[in-house]
């Protein structure tokens, strides 16, 4: 895998993980009982974005390294994936 491909794969993986992590632990203003006048009641009170960015980076890094190792040592190949999914190769 070239460096350019690795960066592109990590970039896409990072964004997918970020959108999966964003809703974790979010409480709306309405749920916490602190609605600021002029804002939407569903707006988050404390989104904790830096913590979510940190966990996104750590978890996507671990998933990328595992995927790269599986690809590098040919533990999982395109042929084996096609066989597992029942796609004719």
N, C-alpha and C positions, 0 to 999 in steps of 0.2 A: 504494500500500500504506500503510495507516494505521500509526501508531506501535505501537498495540496488536498488530496482526497481525505487524509486524516483530519485536517482542519475543518473541511466541509462537513464531514460526518459528525465531528464533535460539536460543531456549531448547530446543526439541526437537532442533534440529541439534546443539547443544552436547552434549547428553546422548548422542545417537547416536554422535558422534565420540569421546566419553569412553569409552564401552563398547567401541569398536573399538581404542582406544589402550591401555587398561588392561593387556592381557596382554603388551605389547611389553617385552622385556628382563627379564622376571621369572624369577628363579631360585628354586627351592624350597629349603628347608632341607636336604632329602635330597640334592639335586643339589650343593649347596655343601659338604656334609659337616659341617654345624654344626647338628644337630638339638637344640633346647632341650628338656630334659625337661618333659613335660606339655603339649607343643604338637603340633599335627599336622605330620607330616613334609612335607606339601605346602604348608605356609604359606610365604609369600615371605620371603626374608632381608632384602632391601632393595627395597621396592616403588617408590621414587622418585616418590611421588605429586605433589609440587610441580612437578617437571619435566613430568610427564604432564598436569597441569592447565594449565600454561603452553602446552604444545604443542597441547592441545585447544582452548584459547581462541584461539590464533593461527590454527590451521588452520580452525576453524569460522568465525572472522571473515572469513577470505579467501573461503571457500566461500559465506558469506552475501552478501558484497559482490558476488561474481561473479553469484550467482543474482539478487540485487536489480537489478543492471545489466541482465541479460538480460530480466528482467520489465519494468523501467522503459522500456527502449528497444524493447520488443516484438521482440527478436531471436528469442525462443522464446515462443510463445503457446500457449494451451490447444488451439487449433485445429491448430497445427502438431504439437504432441505427439500429438494424437489421430490425425493423418494418419500420423505416423512409426510409431505403435504399431498401426495398422490398425483403430482403433476408429471406427465410423461417427459422424460429427459431425452 
